[in-house]
Amino acid sequence: MKFEEIKKAIMRLSTEDRLHLMREVGTEWCEAMMSNPDAMAQMMPQCREMMARMREMMSGMCRPEGQTGGKQ
């Protein structure tokens, strides 16, 4: 399979199946990326975006008891 075919196949997976795929092969992908000295620099924009999304998601979960999440 070519890259674009693999990408399209992955994007057609359900969210549950994508998470399953990441759990199964994510460690190997990370190890392969770490063997490339420029890989982390190349991934920084995506990492920053993911961290911003995670902070936003977690901000709703880390409120004091009795308060609801969401933007204020």
C-alpha positions as CSV (number, residue, x, y, z in Angstrom):
1,M,0.0,0.0,0.0
2,K,1.1,3.5,-0.6
3,F,1.1,6.2,2.1
4,E,-2.1,7.9,1.0
5,E,-4.0,4.6,0.8
6,I,-2.8,3.8,4.4
7,K,-3.8,7.2,5.6
8,K,-7.2,7.0,4.0
9,A,-7.8,3.6,5.5
10,I,-6.8,4.8,9.0
11,M,-9.1,7.9,8.7
12,R,-12.0,5.6,7.8
13,L,-11.6,3.7,11.1
14,S,-13.9,4.4,13.9
15,T,-12.6,6.5,16.8
16,E,-12.4,3.3,18.9
17,D,-10.4,1.4,16.3
18,R,-8.0,4.4,15.9
19,L,-7.4,4.4,19.6
20,H,-6.9,0.6,19.5
21,L,-4.3,1.1,16.6
22,M,-2.5,3.7,18.6
23,R,-2.3,1.5,21.6
24,E,-1.0,-1.4,19.5
25,V,1.6,0.4,17.4
26,G,2.1,3.8,19.0
27,T,5.2,2.8,21.0
28,E,6.9,1.5,17.9
29,W,6.1,4.6,15.9
30,C,7.5,6.8,18.7
31,E,10.7,4.8,18.9
32,A,11.1,5.1,15.1
33,M,10.5,8.8,15.3
34,M,13.0,9.2,18.1
35,S,15.7,7.6,16.0
36,N,15.5,10.5,13.6
37,P,17.3,13.6,15.1
38,D,15.0,16.0,13.3
39,A,11.8,14.2,14.0
40,M,10.8,16.0,17.2
41,A,11.5,19.4,15.7
42,Q,9.3,18.4,12.7
43,M,6.5,17.2,15.1
44,M,6.5,20.3,17.4
45,P,3.6,22.1,15.7
46,Q,1.4,19.0,16.0
47,C,2.6,18.4,19.6
48,R,1.7,22.0,20.6
49,E,-1.7,21.7,19.0
50,M,-2.4,18.4,20.8
51,M,-1.2,19.9,24.1
52,A,-3.5,22.9,23.7
53,R,-6.5,20.6,23.0
54,M,-5.6,18.4,26.0
55,R,-5.4,21.5,28.3
56,E,-8.8,22.7,27.0
57,M,-10.3,19.2,27.6
58,M,-8.7,18.8,31.0
59,S,-9.7,22.2,32.2
60,G,-13.3,21.1,32.3
61,M,-12.4,18.0,34.3
62,C,-10.3,19.7,36.9
63,R,-12.8,22.1,38.4
64,P,-13.4,22.2,42.2
65,E,-16.2,19.9,43.3
66,G,-19.7,21.1,42.5
67,Q,-18.6,23.2,39.5
68,T,-19.2,22.2,36.0
69,G,-16.7,22.3,33.1
70,G,-16.8,24.3,30.0
71,K,-15.8,27.8,29.1
72,Q,-16.8,30.7,31.3
